[in-house]
Amino acid sequence: MQLVTIARIHTDFPAKFGIPRQSGLVDALKGRIVFEPDFRDPTALRGLEGYSHLWLIWQFSESVMERWSPTVKPPRLGGNRRMGVFATRSPFRPNPLGLSCVKLERIEASTSEGPVLHVAGADLLDGTPIYDIKPYLPYADCHAEASGGFAEGVMDAQLAVLFPDDLLAMVPEDRREALIQVLEQDPRPGYRTDDGTRRYGMAFAGLDVGFTVDGQTLTVTDITPLD
């Protein structure tokens, strides 16, 4: 079977660093799903407006490997414990497919790029190829009794974010809430070791956002436009 890219999503993340580890963690993040020319028939979206959320099936386009390993090191376990690949959401899989649930905010039916889906809460890199879109069905897809395995014991507490006013003013107003929420999630890798003085840089919405983390407090130190 050969998969065909039906669309690409456009987000504020030109690089992997800083992308939320799961969809829905940062509802303020916005994305645009633009269909490839062969799939810009608006009738393919008939009835989609009645759903509040969507499943996206997509490719880990920056993590394609020639060989796969049956075990991986989840960052949430510090990067030093191996678990079975099928017990994780690692991008390094036999088939590098991702699954994300996003909120459908609106459908722009007619644009120069064909119909466009505006979504929120996506955890995808800008330009990620999408292979399929399916409606989220609350009665079938939501299981309140589900258990979360080893992942339940390693959920991180959110960081407190100190964002100086002069630096916050450099961020477009409609991107500020999303940026703060992303920083609260602690973008650093799970295996990091630093003393609170190391500068991290995250590309977001055309900006390089510099920050340090001391204990449970993240401080934004500098912001510069990306070339």
Sine and cosine of phi, psi and omega as CSV:
sin_phi,cos_phi,sin_psi,cos_psi,sin_omega,cos_omega
0.00,0.00,0.72,-0.69,0.02,-1.00
-0.93,-0.36,0.83,-0.55,0.02,-1.00
-0.99,0.10,0.59,-0.81,0.00,-1.00
-0.89,-0.46,0.73,-0.69,0.07,-1.00
-0.94,0.35,0.87,-0.49,0.00,-1.00
-0.99,-0.11,-0.37,0.93,-0.06,-1.00
-0.32,-0.95,0.17,-0.99,0.14,-0.99
-0.73,-0.69,0.56,-0.83,0.02,-1.00
-0.98,-0.20,0.62,-0.78,0.02,-1.00
-0.91,-0.42,0.85,-0.53,-0.05,-1.00
-0.76,-0.65,-0.05,-1.00,-0.01,-1.00
-1.00,0.00,0.20,0.98,-0.05,-1.00
-0.92,-0.38,0.99,-0.17,0.05,-1.00
-0.99,0.16,-0.18,0.98,0.02,-1.00
-0.70,-0.71,0.31,-0.95,-0.09,-1.00
-0.94,0.34,-0.54,0.84,-0.08,-1.00
-0.88,0.48,0.80,-0.60,0.03,-1.00
0.98,-0.18,-0.28,0.96,0.01,-1.00
-0.91,0.42,0.74,-0.67,0.03,-1.00
-0.80,0.60,0.54,-0.84,-0.10,-0.99
-0.96,0.29,-0.31,0.95,0.04,-1.00
-0.59,-0.81,0.40,-0.92,0.10,-1.00
-0.94,0.33,0.47,-0.89,0.06,-1.00
1.00,0.09,-0.13,0.99,0.01,-1.00
-0.95,0.31,-0.52,0.85,-0.01,-1.00
-0.81,-0.59,1.00,-0.04,-0.06,-1.00
-0.91,0.41,-0.40,0.92,-0.06,-1.00
-0.97,0.25,-0.22,0.98,0.03,-1.00
-0.94,0.34,0.76,-0.65,-0.02,-1.00
-0.95,-0.31,0.49,-0.87,0.06,-1.00
-0.54,-0.84,0.41,-0.91,0.05,-1.00
-0.86,-0.52,0.80,-0.60,0.06,-1.00
-0.98,-0.20,0.91,-0.43,-0.03,-1.00
-0.93,-0.36,0.81,-0.59,-0.06,-1.00
-0.98,0.20,0.51,-0.86,0.11,-0.99
-0.93,0.36,0.43,-0.90,-0.10,-0.99
-0.77,0.64,-0.62,0.78,-0.04,-1.00
-0.95,0.32,-0.18,0.98,-0.09,-1.00
-0.84,-0.54,0.45,0.89,-0.04,-1.00
-1.00,-0.08,0.44,0.90,0.04,-1.00
-0.99,0.14,0.92,-0.40,-0.05,-1.00
-0.88,0.48,-0.36,0.93,0.01,-1.00
-0.93,0.37,-0.34,0.94,0.04,-1.00
-0.93,0.36,-0.25,0.97,-0.01,-1.00
-0.97,-0.26,0.08,1.00,-0.04,-1.00
-0.85,0.52,0.83,-0.56,-0.01,-1.00
1.00,-0.06,-0.22,0.98,-0.05,-1.00
-0.92,0.39,-0.45,0.89,-0.04,-1.00
-0.89,0.45,-0.29,0.96,-0.01,-1.00
-0.99,0.13,-0.11,0.99,-0.02,-1.00
-0.97,-0.23,0.58,-0.82,0.00,-1.00
-1.00,-0.03,-0.43,0.90,-0.06,-1.00
-0.70,-0.71,0.40,-0.92,-0.04,-1.00
-0.74,-0.67,0.49,-0.87,0.23,-0.97
-1.00,-0.10,0.73,-0.69,0.10,-0.99
-0.92,-0.39,0.76,-0.65,0.12,-0.99
-0.95,-0.31,0.85,-0.53,-0.20,-0.98
-0.59,-0.81,0.08,-1.00,-0.04,-1.00
-0.96,-0.29,0.71,-0.71,0.20,-0.98
-0.96,0.28,0.98,0.18,-0.18,-0.98
-0.93,0.37,-0.35,0.94,0.01,-1.00
-0.99,-0.14,0.12,0.99,-0.08,-1.00
-0.77,-0.64,0.41,0.91,0.00,-1.00
-0.96,0.29,0.78,-0.63,-0.02,-1.00
-0.82,-0.57,0.48,-0.88,0.03,-1.00
-0.96,0.28,-0.54,0.84,-0.01,-1.00
-0.83,-0.55,0.46,-0.89,0.03,-1.00
-0.89,-0.46,0.38,-0.93,0.02,-1.00
-0.89,-0.46,0.64,-0.77,0.01,-1.00
-0.94,0.33,-0.27,0.96,0.05,-1.00
-0.79,-0.62,0.48,-0.88,0.02,-1.00
-0.69,-0.72,0.20,-0.98,0.02,-1.00
-0.94,-0.34,0.99,-0.10,-0.01,-1.00
-0.88,0.48,0.77,-0.64,0.04,-1.00
-0.84,0.54,-0.53,0.85,-0.03,-1.00
-0.92,0.38,-0.26,0.97,0.07,-1.00
-0.98,-0.20,0.35,0.94,0.05,-1.00
1.00,0.08,0.00,1.00,0.03,-1.00
0.97,0.26,0.25,0.97,-0.03,-1.00
-0.78,-0.63,0.17,0.99,0.08,-1.00
-0.84,-0.55,0.71,-0.71,-0.01,-1.00
-0.99,-0.10,0.67,-0.75,0.09,-1.00
-0.75,-0.66,0.34,-0.94,0.02,-1.00
-0.89,0.45,0.67,-0.74,-0.08,-1.00
-0.84,0.53,-0.55,0.84,-0.04,-1.00
-0.99,0.15,-0.05,1.00,0.11,-0.99
-0.99,-0.16,0.13,0.99,-0.03,-1.00
-0.74,-0.67,0.10,-0.99,0.12,-0.99
-0.94,-0.35,0.46,0.89,0.02,-1.00
-0.83,0.56,0.60,-0.80,0.06,-1.00
-0.96,0.28,-0.24,0.97,-0.07,-1.00
-1.00,-0.02,1.00,0.06,-0.15,-0.99
-0.79,-0.62,0.28,-0.96,0.07,-1.00
-0.82,0.58,-0.69,0.72,0.15,-0.99
-0.89,-0.46,0.90,-0.44,-0.13,-0.99
-0.97,0.25,0.92,0.40,-0.03,-1.00
-0.96,-0.27,0.65,-0.76,0.07,-1.00
-0.92,-0.40,0.40,-0.91,0.01,-1.00
-0.73,-0.68,0.84,-0.54,-0.03,-1.00
-0.71,-0.70,0.61,-0.79,0.11,-0.99
-0.97,-0.24,0.82,-0.57,-0.02,-1.00
-0.80,-0.61,0.37,-0.93,0.04,-1.00
-1.00,0.03,0.77,-0.64,0.07,-1.00
-1.00,0.06,0.94,-0.35,-0.03,-1.00
-1.00,0.07,-0.66,0.75,0.04,-1.00
-0.21,-0.98,0.31,-0.95,0.08,-1.00
-0.91,-0.42,0.85,-0.52,0.07,-1.00
-1.00,-0.06,0.98,-0.21,-0.22,-0.97
-0.94,0.35,-0.57,0.82,-0.11,-0.99
-0.71,-0.71,0.94,-0.34,0.08,-1.00
-0.69,-0.72,0.08,-1.00,0.05,-1.00
-0.91,0.40,-0.27,0.96,0.02,-1.00
-0.97,-0.25,0.23,0.97,-0.07,-1.00
0.99,0.10,-0.21,-0.98,0.02,-1.00
-0.92,0.40,0.65,-0.76,-0.04,-1.00
-0.82,-0.57,0.71,-0.70,0.07,-1.00
-0.99,-0.15,0.80,-0.60,0.06,-1.00
-0.98,-0.19,0.86,-0.52,-0.10,-0.99
-0.80,-0.59,0.25,-0.97,0.02,-1.00
-0.72,-0.70,0.50,-0.87,0.08,-1.00
1.00,0.08,0.28,0.96,-0.05,-1.00
-0.98,0.22,0.53,-0.85,0.03,-1.00
-0.90,-0.44,0.74,0.68,-0.13,-0.99
-0.85,-0.53,0.54,-0.84,0.10,-1.00
-0.94,0.35,0.54,-0.84,0.05,-1.00
-0.86,0.51,0.77,-0.64,0.02,-1.00
1.00,0.03,0.07,1.00,-0.02,-1.00
-0.85,0.52,0.76,-0.65,0.04,-1.00
-0.96,0.28,0.70,-0.72,0.01,-1.00
-0.94,-0.35,0.74,-0.67,-0.04,-1.00
-0.99,-0.15,-0.46,0.89,0.00,-1.00
-0.34,-0.94,0.40,-0.92,0.04,-1.00
-0.74,-0.67,0.80,-0.60,-0.01,-1.00
-0.75,-0.66,0.55,-0.83,0.04,-1.00
-0.95,0.32,0.61,-0.79,0.11,-0.99
-0.99,0.15,0.79,-0.62,-0.03,-1.00
-0.93,-0.36,0.95,-0.30,-0.08,-1.00
-0.83,0.56,-0.63,0.77,-0.07,-1.00
-0.95,0.32,-0.37,0.93,-0.05,-1.00
-0.95,-0.30,-0.54,0.84,-0.15,-0.99
-1.00,-0.09,-0.21,0.98,-0.04,-1.00
-0.96,-0.27,0.85,-0.53,0.00,-1.00
-0.80,-0.59,0.99,-0.13,-0.08,-1.00
-0.89,0.45,-0.40,0.91,-0.05,-1.00
-1.00,0.02,0.01,1.00,-0.08,-1.00
-0.90,0.44,0.57,-0.82,0.06,-1.00
-0.97,-0.23,0.46,-0.89,-0.11,-0.99
-0.96,-0.28,0.24,0.97,0.06,-1.00
0.84,0.55,-0.50,-0.86,-0.05,-1.00
-0.92,0.39,-0.32,0.95,-0.03,-1.00
-0.92,0.40,-0.44,0.90,-0.03,-1.00
-0.91,0.41,-0.47,0.88,-0.07,-1.00
-1.00,0.03,-0.01,1.00,-0.08,-1.00
-0.82,-0.57,0.34,0.94,0.05,-1.00
-0.92,0.39,0.77,-0.63,-0.04,-1.00
-0.99,0.14,0.58,-0.82,0.17,-0.98
-0.96,0.28,0.50,-0.86,-0.01,-1.00
-0.95,0.31,0.51,-0.86,0.06,-1.00
-1.00,0.08,0.47,-0.88,0.20,-0.98
-0.99,0.12,0.73,-0.68,-0.06,-1.00
-0.94,-0.33,0.83,-0.55,0.12,-0.99
-0.98,-0.21,0.91,-0.42,-0.12,-0.99
-0.81,-0.59,0.99,-0.14,-0.01,-1.00
-0.80,0.60,0.62,-0.79,-0.09,-1.00
-0.85,0.52,-0.63,0.78,-0.04,-1.00
-0.92,0.39,-0.52,0.85,0.05,-1.00
-0.98,0.19,-0.62,0.78,0.03,-1.00
-0.88,0.47,-0.55,0.84,-0.01,-1.00
-0.91,0.41,-0.31,0.95,0.01,-1.00
-0.99,0.14,-0.18,0.98,-0.02,-1.00
-1.00,-0.08,0.74,-0.67,0.05,-1.00
-0.78,0.62,0.67,-0.75,-0.12,-0.99
-0.83,0.55,-0.61,0.79,-0.05,-1.00
-0.98,0.19,0.04,1.00,0.04,-1.00
-0.92,-0.40,-0.12,0.99,-0.13,-0.99
-0.91,0.41,-0.73,0.68,-0.03,-1.00
-0.87,0.49,-0.69,0.72,-0.01,-1.00
-0.90,0.45,-0.69,0.73,-0.02,-1.00
-0.88,0.47,-0.72,0.70,0.01,-1.00
-0.88,0.48,-0.67,0.74,0.00,-1.00
-0.91,0.41,-0.60,0.80,0.06,-1.00
-0.90,0.44,-0.69,0.73,0.00,-1.00
-0.92,0.40,-0.56,0.83,0.04,-1.00
-0.88,0.48,-0.47,0.88,-0.03,-1.00
-0.97,0.22,-0.10,0.99,-0.03,-1.00
0.91,0.42,1.00,0.03,-0.07,-1.00
-0.94,0.34,-0.20,0.98,-0.07,-1.00
-0.89,0.45,0.48,-0.88,0.06,-1.00
-0.90,0.44,0.47,-0.88,-0.06,-1.00
-0.91,0.42,-0.36,0.93,-0.06,-1.00
-0.99,-0.12,0.23,0.97,-0.07,-1.00
-0.90,0.45,0.51,-0.86,0.16,-0.99
-0.68,-0.74,0.91,-0.41,0.04,-1.00
-0.47,-0.88,0.23,-0.97,-0.10,-0.99
-0.97,-0.25,0.25,0.97,0.01,-1.00
1.00,-0.06,-0.04,1.00,-0.01,-1.00
-0.95,-0.32,-0.21,0.98,-0.03,-1.00
-0.94,0.35,0.73,-0.68,0.06,-1.00
-1.00,0.02,0.75,-0.66,0.14,-0.99
-0.95,-0.32,0.57,-0.82,0.04,-1.00
-0.85,-0.53,0.74,-0.68,-0.03,-1.00
-0.79,-0.62,0.78,-0.62,0.04,-1.00
-1.00,0.10,0.82,-0.58,-0.02,-1.00
-0.46,-0.89,0.82,-0.58,0.10,-1.00
0.78,0.63,0.69,0.73,0.04,-1.00
0.98,0.18,0.20,0.98,-0.04,-1.00
-0.81,-0.58,0.51,-0.86,0.19,-0.98
-0.99,-0.17,0.92,-0.39,-0.08,-1.00
-0.98,-0.20,0.91,-0.41,0.01,-1.00
-0.99,-0.11,0.62,-0.79,0.00,-1.00
-0.42,-0.91,0.34,-0.94,0.14,-0.99
-0.82,-0.57,0.33,-0.95,0.03,-1.00
-0.75,-0.66,0.81,-0.59,0.05,-1.00
-0.83,-0.56,0.94,-0.33,-0.08,-1.00
0.91,0.42,-0.86,-0.50,-0.01,-1.00
-0.96,-0.29,0.36,0.93,0.00,-1.00
-0.85,-0.52,0.82,-0.57,0.08,-1.00
-0.98,-0.22,0.76,-0.65,0.01,-1.00
-0.88,-0.47,0.84,-0.55,0.08,-1.00
-0.96,0.27,0.82,-0.58,-0.11,-0.99
-0.97,-0.26,-0.49,0.87,-0.05,-1.00
-0.26,-0.97,0.42,-0.91,0.07,-1.00
-0.64,-0.77,0.78,-0.63,0.05,-1.00
-0.72,-0.70,0.57,-0.82,0.04,-1.00
-0.91,0.41,0.60,-0.80,0.09,-1.00
-0.99,0.17,0.55,-0.83,0.04,-1.00
-0.94,0.33,0.00,0.00,0.00,0.00
